[in-house]
Amino acid sequence: MEEFDVATIARRSIHGVVALFSRTFIIQIISQIVGLLLTIYLVPSDYGIFFIVSSVIVFLSYFSDVGLAAALIQKKENITEDELKTTFTIQQALVISVVMIALSSSQFISAFYNLENEGIYLYQALVIAFFMSSLKTIPSVILERKLQFKKLVIPEIVETFSFNFIVLLLAIKGFGVSSFTFAVLARGILGLVTIYAISPWRIRVGFSKDAAKRLLSYGIPFQANSLLALIKDNLLIVYLGKVLPFAQVGYIGVAQKLAFAPLRLVMDNVIRIMFPSFARLAHDKNHLKIAVEKSLFAVSLLIFPSVIGIVILMPHLINIIPKYQKWEPALLSLTFFAINAALSSITTPLTNALNAIGKIKVTLYLMVFWTVSTWVLTPLAILFYGFNGVAGVSAGIATSVIAVVFITKRYIEFDVLKPITKPFVASFVMGVILYTIASSLVLNIFTLFIVMVFSGAVYFGLLYLLGKAEIKSDIQFIAKQFKKF
């Protein structure tokens, strides 16, 4: 396994960012457009069923790993074949156990949520897709260790395109919930074939006690952290599916998906690079500080204006497309989830930095707080405010970003205000202008597009004026890295 100096890490990280964004941006845009189109052809209850069943599978999937993949990525020394075999063997033993339990629980899930046959077939398809996904772990880890993000993104493009094409086609033809069933199976098969085509790894079964002990010392706290995140988010959806009508869960699901779309587009790509890159820089405090600040700037630069734009423009989109009016009850939840998304754009890079430098127990304590707060406050909020209380609680808990900043500064000397102030000011001014002109100018899809382009121009123009020197310096640095490649 390769070892890299700081210059190589910077170069490969920058190339990784460009590769992930350039190769997935269009696909992500297509995914979001397909998502909007699905809201026309599917009723809220269909979305609610998919949202709930997917959360059940995600919950089960967390018992299929003990953080070994993350331990391999975070490990400072070269990884050995014994560690790869041990990780694969332990994971597959857990996966097969979970799959058997999940399939045998089909009738219980069906009775618990009063699912029709379509719903239970979707559940079983997601279980099978989960098994296929587990087989991709080792090839993916190898690519992440090498910071080869250009290759890593290819299976995701294949999966996203196949899923969206199939689900939309079948939804238009009236397949309802079954549209998701066929789409998730196709996505699982094509993704598995693609990852082994670009990162071949001969499957080996074996177990090394020493390797397992080394990896589990990091993996178990990491997985405990992930398990708490699961209980906080996905198990909560499982609970909501029992106490709220499917349609209201559908409102929550669509509002969350729209508000978190910038996070999925920006954060998911950046995080893929943050964690292994931060881990490679853990020994160099100065370069780690710079990397953290640049990550905060890059994420806030894109997420702040995006969530503001979504909140302001979505009511107008509902008004100009009659079939969207059924989603009007989700607008308040959308606003609260957008607040969560904006604050998470700061929290997530910082917790990833803590994980990467080995402070996994610190993030574990934070996750305990977030999980307990979510489960205590959400049922009360639902009691008093209905389904909108779910999003309201998520926004309130996200304000704990202040505590995360102070905790992270104990281990990494960085300035949080410097990288986020200019994007925030530019986004706020853009939002004021957009809110002022939207009511009179957004009359149809064409004018909506024009207003979006204008708002984007205003934002980036303001950002350039506020941070001309820094932006020029960053552009020159990035260009320099490409010349060296």
C-alpha positions in Angstrom: 0.0 0.0 0.0 1.3 3.4 -1.0 2.5 6.1 1.5 2.2 9.7 0.4 3.9 13.0 1.3 1.9 16.2 1.9 2.2 17.4 -1.7 0.9 14.1 -3.1 -2.0 14.1 -0.6 -3.0 17.6 -1.6 -2.7 16.8 -5.3 -4.7 13.6 -5.1 -7.3 15.2 -2.8 -7.9 18.1 -5.2 -8.1 15.7 -8.1 -10.5 13.7 -6.1 -12.7 16.6 -5.5 -12.7 17.6 -9.1 -13.3 14.0 -10.2 -16.2 13.5 -7.8 -17.9 16.8 -8.7 -17.3 16.7 -12.4 -18.4 13.1 -12.8 -21.3 13.1 -10.4 -22.7 16.6 -10.6 -24.8 15.9 -13.7 -25.9 12.6 -12.3 -26.9 14.2 -9.0 -28.8 16.9 -10.9 -30.6 14.1 -12.9 -31.3 12.3 -9.6 -32.9 15.4 -8.1 -34.9 16.1 -11.3 -36.1 12.5 -11.2 -37.0 12.9 -7.6 -39.1 15.9 -8.4 -40.8 14.0 -11.3 -41.5 11.1 -9.0 -43.5 13.4 -6.7 -45.8 13.9 -9.7 -46.4 10.3 -10.5 -46.3 8.9 -6.9 -48.6 9.7 -4.1 -47.2 10.7 -0.6 -48.1 7.3 0.8 -45.9 5.6 -1.8 -43.0 7.8 -0.8 -43.7 7.1 2.9 -43.5 3.3 2.3 -40.2 3.6 0.5 -38.8 5.9 3.2 -39.8 3.6 6.0 -38.8 0.3 4.4 -35.4 1.8 3.4 -34.8 2.9 7.0 -35.5 -0.6 8.3 -32.9 -2.0 5.9 -30.3 0.7 6.9 -31.0 -0.1 10.5 -30.3 -3.8 9.9 -27.2 -3.0 7.8 -25.4 -1.4 10.8 -25.2 -4.8 12.4 -23.3 -6.1 9.5 -20.1 -4.3 10.3 -18.0 -3.4 13.3 -16.2 -0.5 11.8 -13.5 -2.6 10.2 -13.7 -0.8 6.8 -13.2 2.6 8.5 -10.3 1.2 10.5 -8.6 0.1 7.3 -9.0 3.6 5.8 -7.9 5.4 8.9 -4.9 3.1 9.6 -1.6 5.1 9.2 0.5 2.1 8.3 0.2 -0.1 5.2 -2.7 -2.5 5.3 -1.9 -6.2 4.9 -3.6 -9.1 3.1 -4.4 -10.7 6.5 -6.3 -7.5 7.4 -8.2 -7.5 4.2 -9.2 -11.2 4.5 -10.1 -10.8 8.1 -12.3 -7.8 7.4 -14.1 -9.5 4.6 -14.6 -12.7 6.6 -16.0 -11.0 9.7 -18.2 -8.7 7.6 -19.7 -11.5 5.5 -20.4 -13.6 8.6 -22.3 -10.7 10.0 -24.0 -9.8 6.7 -25.3 -13.3 6.1 -26.7 -13.5 9.6 -28.4 -10.2 9.2 -29.8 -11.2 5.7 -31.2 -14.4 7.1 -32.9 -12.6 10.0 -34.2 -9.9 7.7 -35.8 -12.3 5.2 -37.3 -14.5 8.0 -38.8 -11.3 9.5 -40.7 -10.4 6.3 -44.1 -11.3 7.6 -43.5 -9.5 10.9 -42.5 -6.3 9.0 -45.6 -6.7 6.8 -47.9 -7.0 9.8 -46.2 -4.3 11.8 -46.7 -1.7 9.1 -49.8 -3.2 7.4 -47.9 -3.4 4.2 -49.4 -4.8 1.0 -47.5 -7.3 -1.1 -45.8 -4.5 -3.0 -44.3 -3.1 0.2 -43.0 -6.5 1.4 -41.4 -7.2 -2.0 -39.6 -3.9 -1.8 -38.4 -4.8 1.6 -37.0 -8.1 0.3 -35.4 -6.5 -2.7 -33.6 -4.0 -0.4 -32.3 -6.9 1.7 -30.8 -8.6 -1.4 -29.3 -5.3 -2.5 -27.8 -4.8 0.9 -26.0 -8.2 0.6 -24.6 -7.2 -2.8 -23.5 -3.9 -1.5 -21.5 -5.6 1.3 -19.4 -7.4 -1.3 -18.1 -4.0 -2.6 -16.4 -3.1 0.7 -12.8 -4.3 0.1 -12.4 -3.0 -3.5 -13.8 0.4 -2.3 -11.4 0.5 0.7 -8.4 -0.2 -1.5 -9.4 2.7 -3.8 -9.9 5.1 -0.9 -6.6 4.2 0.7 -4.9 5.1 -2.6 -7.0 8.3 -2.9 -8.1 7.1 -6.3 -11.4 8.9 -6.3 -11.7 9.1 -10.1 -12.2 5.3 -10.2 -14.3 5.2 -7.0 -17.0 7.4 -8.4 -17.6 5.2 -11.5 -19.8 2.5 -9.8 -21.8 5.3 -8.1 -22.5 6.9 -11.5 -23.7 3.5 -12.9 -25.8 2.9 -9.8 -27.4 6.3 -9.7 -28.2 6.4 -13.5 -29.7 2.9 -13.5 -31.8 3.4 -10.4 -33.2 6.8 -11.6 -33.9 5.6 -15.1 -35.7 2.5 -14.0 -37.7 4.0 -11.1 -38.9 6.9 -13.2 -39.8 4.7 -16.2 -41.8 2.3 -14.1 -43.5 5.1 -12.1 -44.7 6.7 -15.3 -46.1 3.3 -16.3 -48.0 3.1 -13.0 -46.0 0.5 -11.1 -46.2 2.6 -7.9 -44.1 1.2 -5.0 -42.9 -1.7 -7.3 -41.0 0.9 -9.3 -38.5 1.1 -6.4 -38.3 -2.7 -6.1 -37.0 -3.3 -9.6 -34.8 -0.2 -9.5 -32.9 -1.2 -6.2 -32.2 -4.7 -7.6 -30.8 -3.3 -10.9 -28.7 -0.8 -9.0 -27.2 -3.5 -6.7 -26.3 -5.8 -9.5 -24.7 -3.2 -11.8 -22.8 -1.5 -8.9 -21.3 -4.8 -7.8 -20.1 -5.8 -11.3 -18.7 -2.3 -11.9 -16.6 -2.0 -8.7 -14.9 -5.4 -9.3 -14.2 -4.5 -12.9 -12.3 -1.3 -11.9 -10.8 -2.5 -8.6 -10.3 -6.3 -8.9 -9.8 -8.2 -5.6 -9.8 -11.9 -5.4 -12.2 -12.8 -2.7 -10.4 -14.6 0.1 -11.7 -16.0 3.4 -9.4 -16.1 6.4 -9.1 -14.9 10.0 -6.1 -13.4 11.8 -6.6 -12.8 15.5 -3.9 -10.1 15.6 -5.3 -8.3 12.6 -8.8 -8.4 14.1 -7.6 -7.1 17.4 -5.7 -4.1 15.8 -8.7 -3.1 13.6 -11.4 -3.6 16.2 -9.6 -1.2 18.7 -10.7 1.6 16.3 -13.5 -0.1 14.5 -15.8 -0.8 17.6 -15.9 2.8 18.8 -16.4 3.9 15.2 -19.3 1.5 14.7 -20.8 2.4 18.1 -20.8 6.0 16.8 -22.5 4.9 13.6 -25.0 2.8 15.5 -26.0 5.8 17.5 -26.4 7.8 14.3 -28.6 5.0 13.0 -30.8 5.0 16.1 -31.0 8.8 15.9 -32.0 8.9 12.3 -33.2 5.7 10.7 -34.7 4.0 13.7 -36.6 7.2 14.3 -38.2 6.8 10.8 -39.1 3.3 11.7 -40.9 4.7 14.8 -42.6 7.5 12.7 -44.0 4.9 10.4 -45.9 3.4 13.3 -47.2 6.6 14.9 -47.9 8.7 11.8 -49.9 8.1 8.6 -47.8 7.0 5.6 -48.7 10.3 3.9 -47.2 12.4 6.7 -44.1 10.3 6.7 -44.0 11.0 3.0 -44.1 14.7 3.7 -41.2 14.3 6.1 -39.2 12.2 3.7 -39.7 14.6 0.7 -38.9 17.7 2.8 -35.8 16.1 4.2 -34.7 14.9 0.8 -35.1 18.3 -0.8 -33.4 20.2 2.1 -30.5 17.7 2.3 -30.0 17.6 -1.5 -27.1 20.0 -1.3 -25.6 17.9 1.4 -25.8 14.8 -0.7 -24.4 16.6 -3.7 -21.6 18.4 -1.9 -21.0 16.8 1.5 -21.1 13.2 0.4 -18.5 13.9 -2.2 -16.2 16.0 0.0 -16.5 13.6 3.0 -15.2 10.7 0.8 -12.0 12.8 0.4 -11.9 14.4 3.9 -11.7 11.2 5.9 -8.7 9.5 4.2 -7.0 12.8 3.5 -7.3 14.0 7.1 -6.1 10.6 8.3 -2.9 10.9 6.1 -2.3 14.5 7.5 -2.9 13.6 11.2 0.8 13.9 11.9 1.1 17.4 10.4 -0.9 19.9 12.5 -0.3 22.9 10.3 -1.4 21.2 7.1 -4.3 19.6 8.9 -5.4 23.0 10.1 -5.3 24.3 6.5 -7.2 21.3 5.2 -10.0 21.7 7.8 -10.4 25.4 7.0 -10.4 24.8 3.2 -13.0 22.0 3.6 -15.3 24.3 5.6 -14.9 27.0 3.0 -15.6 24.6 0.1 -18.7 23.1 1.8 -20.3 26.3 3.0 -19.6 28.0 -0.3 -22.0 25.6 -2.0 -24.4 24.6 0.7 -25.4 27.9 2.2 -26.8 29.5 -1.0 -28.3 26.2 -2.1 -30.5 25.6 1.0 -31.6 29.3 1.1 -32.6 29.0 -2.6 -34.5 25.8 -2.1 -36.5 27.2 0.8 -37.4 30.4 -1.0 -38.2 28.9 -4.4 -40.0 25.7 -3.5 -43.4 27.4 -2.7 -43.3 29.1 -6.1 -42.5 25.7 -7.8 -45.6 24.2 -6.0 -47.7 27.1 -7.3 -46.7 26.8 -10.9 -47.0 23.0 -11.1 -50.5 22.0 -10.1 -49.6 18.4 -9.3 -47.0 19.6 -6.7 -49.7 21.2 -4.6 -50.2 17.9 -2.7 -46.7 18.6 -1.2 -47.6 22.0 0.2 -47.9 20.6 3.8 -44.2 19.7 3.7 -43.0 23.4 3.3 -42.6 24.1 7.0 -40.6 20.9 7.5 -38.5 21.8 4.5 -37.5 25.1 6.2 -36.5 23.4 9.5 -34.5 20.6 7.6 -32.8 23.3 5.6 -31.5 24.9 8.9 -30.2 21.5 9.9 -28.5 21.1 6.5 -26.7 24.5 6.8 -25.5 23.8 10.3 -24.5 20.3 9.4 -22.2 21.6 6.7 -20.0 22.9 9.6 -20.5 20.0 12.0 -19.8 17.1 9.7 -16.3 18.2 8.4 -15.3 18.8 12.1 -16.5 15.4 13.3 -14.8 13.7 10.3 -11.6 15.5 11.2 -11.8 14.2 14.8 -12.5 10.7 13.6 -9.6 10.9 11.1 -7.0 11.9 13.8 -8.2 9.0 16.1 -10.5 11.0 18.5 -13.4 8.6 17.8 -14.5 8.5 21.5 -15.0 12.3 21.4 -17.4 12.0 18.5 -19.0 9.0 20.2 -20.0 11.2 23.2 -21.4 13.8 20.9 -23.5 11.2 19.1 -24.8 10.0 22.4 -26.0 13.5 23.2 -27.6 13.9 19.7 -29.3 10.5 19.9 -30.8 11.0 23.4 -31.9 14.5 22.5 -33.6 13.4 19.3 -35.5 10.5 21.0 -36.6 12.6 24.0 -37.7 15.7 22.1 -39.2 14.2 18.9 -42.1 12.3 20.4 -43.0 15.4 22.5 -42.8 17.6 19.4 -45.1 15.3 17.4 -47.6 15.4 20.3 -47.7 19.2 20.2 -46.9 20.1 16.6 -47.6 17.1 14.6 -45.3 15.8 11.9 -43.6 19.2 11.5 -42.2 18.7 15.0 -39.8 16.1 13.6 -38.0 18.7 11.4 -38.2 21.3 14.2 -36.3 19.1 16.6 -33.7 18.3 14.0 -33.1 22.1 13.5 -32.9 22.7 17.2 -30.4 19.9 17.8 -28.2 21.1 14.9 -27.5 24.3 16.8 -25.1 22.2 18.9 -22.6 23.0 16.2 -21.3 25.6 18.6 -20.2 22.9 21.1 -18.6 20.9 18.3 -16.5 23.8 17.2 -15.2 24.4 20.7 -14.5 20.7 21.2 -12.6 20.3 17.9 -10.5 23.4 18.7 -9.0 21.4 21.6 -7.3 19.1 19.2 -7.0 21.1 15.9 -6.0 24.8 15.9 -8.3 26.2 13.2 -10.5 29.3 12.7 -14.1 28.5 12.0 -15.3 32.0 11.2 -12.7 32.8 8.6 -13.8 30.1 6.1 -17.6 30.5 6.5 -18.2 34.2 7.0 -17.9 35.3 3.4 -20.2 32.5 2.0 -22.7 33.3 4.8 -22.8 37.0 4.0 -23.0 36.5 0.3 -25.8 33.9 0.8 -27.8 36.1 3.1 -27.7 39.0 0.7 -28.6 36.7 -2.2 -31.5 35.4 -0.2 -32.9 38.8 0.5 -32.8 39.7 -3.2 -34.3 36.4 -4.2 -37.1 36.7 -1.7 -37.9 40.2 -2.9 -38.0 39.4 -6.6 -39.4 35.8 -6.6 -43.1 36.7 -6.1 -43.3 39.0 -9.1 -40.9 37.2 -11.5 -41.4 33.4 -11.0 -44.4 32.8 -13.2 -43.5 29.5 -14.9 -40.6 27.0 -15.2 -38.7 29.3 -17.6 -38.8 32.3 -15.4 -37.9 30.1 -12.4 -34.8 29.0 -14.2 -33.9 32.6 -15.1 -34.3 33.7 -11.5 -32.1 30.8 -10.3 -29.3 31.8 -12.8 -29.6 35.4 -11.7 -29.4 34.5 -8.0 -26.4 32.3 -8.6 -24.7 35.2 -10.5 -25.4 37.6 -7.6 -24.1 35.1 -5.0 -20.8 34.3 -6.8 -20.3 38.0 -7.7 -20.7 39.0 -4.0 -18.4 36.2 -2.9 -15.7 37.2 -5.4 -15.9 40.8 -4.1 -15.7 39.8 -0.5 -12.8 37.3 -1.0 -11.0 38.2 -4.2 -7.5 37.6 -2.9 -8.3 34.3 -1.2 -10.3 32.9 -4.2 -7.5 33.9 -6.6 -4.9 32.2 -4.4 -7.0 29.0 -4.2 -7.6 28.9 -7.9 -3.9 29.3 -8.6 -3.0 26.6 -6.1 -5.5 24.1 -7.7 -4.3 25.0 -11.2 -0.7 24.3 -10.0 -1.7 20.9 -8.7 -3.1 19.9 -12.1 0.0 21.0 -13.9 2.0 18.7 -11.6 -0.3 15.8 -12.2 
